[in-house]
Amino acid sequence: MARRALKFAAIFLLLIALIGSVGCKRQIKKTATVKPVHVKQVVEAFGVVKARDYKDINLDFPAQIQKVPVKNGQNVKLGEPLIYLNITNFTAMIKSKQNELNEARFELVKAGKNLEDAREVYQRSQRQLAERERLFAEGTISKKDLDDFRDMAKEKEKAVTDIQLMRQSAIGSSSIEVQTEKVAVLEYDLKRMQAKLNQSFLQGNVIVSDYPNAVVYDVNCAAGYSVGGSDTSTTAQQKLLSIMNLDSLYISADVAEEFIKDVRIGADVTILPVADNTRKYHGKVIRIADMAVKENGETNIAVEISLDNPDGFLRPNFNVDVEIAK
């Protein structure tokens, strides 16, 4: 009986061993079928945020700074005041130039009218002379009357000749040619002066932002500053500040020479700001420089990358890491 019990026990243990062996094989087989994790191939580089659209605000006419309500690094919107100016002297200069032009135009019209009037008088005298000659032939008037009228007609002819000679004179102050040139010069000067007040960033006596979303930098003026001089023909441009369009941001990255072969126009790029590595931006390669630059013993190629999902966090000169898909 004891032997029989031992036999059943041995068979039971054998069955358990066989079942365990099959389970292990199945587990091994299942583990062997797990697919490997795919690692995306990228080119890593360091970049800087830049703005493509920016301008220096310059003035080249006499003005005085009244107030500067902005500071370096300040965000400004479209039409927001940047500098208040006193331009009274310059507007007075424009008015004076306009008056000078009006006077020159009047002199030109008068010079032309003088010649026209003289010609009309001379032509009338010629018609009257012909009538006098007819009357003399009929015996109605004397020879002396005819000769006196001929002398008067010659004076009218001489008046026309004198005015024509004056027109041809290079030094005659009443010369139409000289006066015409003077008017042209004054018109050009006035137009140039008026254009200085018609710039996109100037509204009356206030310099404003002409970008919808911008940042101010390099502020180089303060209340009480005088700009330009009394003579606009010699006034040099003076920079007051600079303004950068924040809607034109892009990434400028330096790719090492050995990796540039894997970079292509249109490649997807992941942008990771150093200031906050939890943020992630996307862009594409839009330009690859046609020459390399060697600096500090390293040779790099500049690559420009678009910023496709800006959210207002990135600012010019922020540092970023970029991952360019191969």
ABEGO torsion letter per residue (X at the ends): XAAAAAAAAAAAAAAAAAAAAAAAAAAAAAAAABBBBBBBBBBBBBBBBBBABBBBBBBABBBBBABBABBBGBBBBBGBBABBBBAAAAAAAAAAAAAAAAAAAAAAAAAAAAAAAAAAAAAAAAAAAAAAAAAAAAGABBAAAAAAAAAAAAAAAAAAAAAAAAAABAABAABAAAAAAAAAAAAAAAAAAAAAAABAABBEABBBBABABBBBBGBABBBGBBBEBABAAABBBBBABBBBBAAABBBBBBBBAAAAAABBBGBBBBBBBAABAABBBBBBBABBBABBBBBGGBBBBBBBBBBABBAGABBBGBBBBBBBBX
